[in-house]
Amino acid sequence: YGQFHRLIPLQIYLRGFKICEIKIKNDARKHGVSKYKAFRYQGAFDLLSLLFTIKHSFTPLHFFGPVSLLFFIPGLLVFSYLVLSHIFALGFQDYDILVSRPLLDMSLTTMLAGLIILMTGFVCDFILYHHLRFNSRMITENTVVEIIGSKRKK
């Protein structure tokens, strides 16, 4: 699917195989201009998709964890700054100044987004774990039956 046929050498390399280039003689193009560009917008998305699926296919939390921290930590820092500035500068005199600031809403929203992204990673990890556990058991059972050559008794 997609234009992954253009990325076959990269797929081979990312899976740990060695590749090399073999020089061949091609005839020169007789008509038109090549429409093959290295970074067409579809090709860039295919490249991102390929890198993501190969690198994080069995460890989704390794992707979602750092992304969630990119949201959560700045939100936490801004929230901490707002609370500390309210406590030390204003005392507890004017509660409305802290609550009516849009920066408070933005910091809480980014912290919440970070938590949602982290929970998405946990859910993906959970689904992947149970999917692989079930499928590996089925593969093992079928392989053992094929090797032994017997059929299960029911």
Phi, psi and omega per residue, in radians:
Y1 nan 2.802 -3.100
G2 1.172 -2.636 3.120
Q3 -1.968 0.652 -3.059
F4 -1.189 -0.282 3.113
H5 -1.102 -0.411 3.100
R6 -1.286 -0.350 -3.025
L7 -1.875 0.351 -3.119
I8 -1.036 -0.767 3.103
P9 -1.064 -0.672 3.110
L10 -1.171 -0.700 3.101
Q11 -1.068 -0.752 3.137
I12 -1.103 -0.787 -3.126
Y13 -1.124 -0.763 -3.106
L14 -1.194 -0.386 3.101
R15 -1.523 0.040 3.011
G16 1.746 0.068 3.125
F17 -1.547 2.762 3.088
K18 -1.690 2.466 3.120
I19 -2.275 2.721 3.061
C20 -2.509 2.847 -3.117
E21 -1.753 2.322 3.091
I22 -1.969 2.164 -3.118
K23 -1.262 2.318 3.066
I24 -2.273 2.843 3.132
K25 -1.799 2.055 3.090
N26 -1.849 2.640 3.007
D27 -1.297 2.576 -3.140
A28 -1.211 2.635 3.108
R29 -1.153 2.274 -3.113
K30 -1.617 -0.568 -3.055
H31 -2.358 2.524 2.968
G32 1.295 -3.040 -3.121
V33 -2.130 2.535 3.137
S34 -1.109 2.369 3.093
K35 -1.728 0.110 3.131
Y36 -1.514 1.916 3.090
K37 -2.012 2.533 -3.075
A38 -1.160 -0.698 -3.041
F39 -2.179 1.041 2.925
R40 -1.247 2.785 -3.043
Y41 -1.116 -0.588 3.072
Q42 -1.193 -0.669 -3.141
G43 -1.127 -0.618 3.114
A44 -1.159 -0.707 3.111
F45 -1.193 -0.661 3.076
D46 -1.110 -0.693 3.113
L47 -1.114 -0.790 3.100
L48 -1.079 -0.744 3.137
S49 -1.103 -0.754 3.134
L50 -1.120 -0.820 -3.141
L51 -1.084 -0.711 3.141
F52 -1.146 -0.830 -3.066
T53 -1.203 -0.632 3.142
I54 -1.302 -0.745 -3.063
K55 -1.325 -0.669 -3.008
H56 -2.043 0.364 -3.070
S57 -1.191 -0.513 3.138
F58 -1.921 -0.017 3.133
T59 -2.391 1.208 -3.102
P60 -1.136 -0.495 -3.140
L61 -1.211 -0.437 3.072
H62 -1.199 -0.374 3.043
F63 -1.566 -0.865 -3.043
F64 -1.246 -0.495 -3.136
G65 -1.078 -0.997 3.117
P66 -1.091 -0.612 3.104
V67 -1.128 -0.697 3.124
S68 -1.148 -0.619 3.100
L69 -1.164 -0.553 3.081
L70 -1.082 -0.492 3.088
F71 -1.582 -0.783 -2.970
F72 -1.228 -0.787 -3.046
I73 -1.133 -0.831 3.077
P74 -1.073 -0.668 3.092
G75 -1.094 -0.707 3.115
L76 -1.162 -0.697 3.123
L77 -1.126 -0.776 3.122
V78 -1.142 -0.738 3.118
F79 -1.088 -0.746 3.114
S80 -1.105 -0.729 3.099
Y81 -1.054 -0.779 -3.126
L82 -1.118 -0.759 -3.128
V83 -1.169 -0.789 -3.135
L84 -1.155 -0.690 3.100
S85 -1.145 -0.595 3.102
H86 -1.194 -0.724 -3.105
I87 -1.220 -0.824 -3.024
F88 -1.463 -0.617 -3.075
A89 -1.524 -0.770 -3.023
L90 -1.738 -0.278 -2.988
G91 1.187 -2.589 3.105
F92 -1.928 0.553 -3.063
Q93 -1.319 -0.907 -2.993
D94 -2.137 1.672 -3.102
Y95 -1.238 -0.520 -3.077
D96 -1.149 -0.500 -3.126
I97 -1.128 -0.722 3.131
L98 -1.203 -0.780 -3.039
V99 -1.270 -0.546 -3.055
S100 -1.500 0.022 -3.123
R101 -1.422 2.278 3.114
P102 -1.193 -0.389 3.119
L103 -1.120 -0.568 3.076
L104 -1.124 -0.779 3.107
D105 -1.085 -0.730 -3.134
M106 -1.159 -0.698 -3.140
S107 -1.179 -0.721 3.105
L108 -1.153 -0.635 3.118
T109 -1.156 -0.743 3.133
T110 -1.197 -0.624 3.063
M111 -1.122 -0.736 3.116
L112 -1.136 -0.706 3.095
A113 -1.082 -0.711 3.089
G114 -1.072 -0.735 3.112
L115 -1.162 -0.680 3.122
I116 -1.128 -0.730 3.120
I117 -1.128 -0.714 3.103
L118 -1.105 -0.743 3.119
M119 -1.151 -0.601 3.056
T120 -1.064 -0.732 3.084
G121 -1.078 -0.728 3.102
F122 -1.107 -0.741 3.141
V123 -1.125 -0.759 3.110
C124 -1.086 -0.731 3.105
D125 -1.088 -0.753 3.133
F126 -1.091 -0.822 3.133
I127 -1.099 -0.777 -3.132
L128 -1.111 -0.726 3.131
Y129 -1.043 -0.847 -3.107
H130 -1.240 -0.595 3.091
H131 -1.123 -0.829 -3.128
L132 -1.183 -0.645 3.138
R133 -1.110 -0.772 3.138
F134 -1.178 -0.817 -3.088
N135 -1.196 -0.638 3.135
S136 -1.184 -0.588 3.090
R137 -1.150 -0.731 3.132
M138 -1.141 -0.725 3.138
I139 -1.123 -0.758 3.138
T140 -1.101 -0.800 -3.132
E141 -1.089 -0.772 -3.130
N142 -1.167 -0.671 -3.137
T143 -1.177 -0.753 3.125
V144 -1.076 -0.736 3.126
V145 -1.114 -0.712 -3.134
E146 -1.175 -0.700 -3.110
I147 -1.208 -0.785 -3.116
I148 -1.242 -0.603 3.121
G149 1.514 0.235 3.127
S150 -1.910 2.891 3.104
K151 -1.924 2.623 3.128
R152 -1.196 2.500 3.019
K153 -1.579 2.382 -3.121
K154 -1.815 nan nan
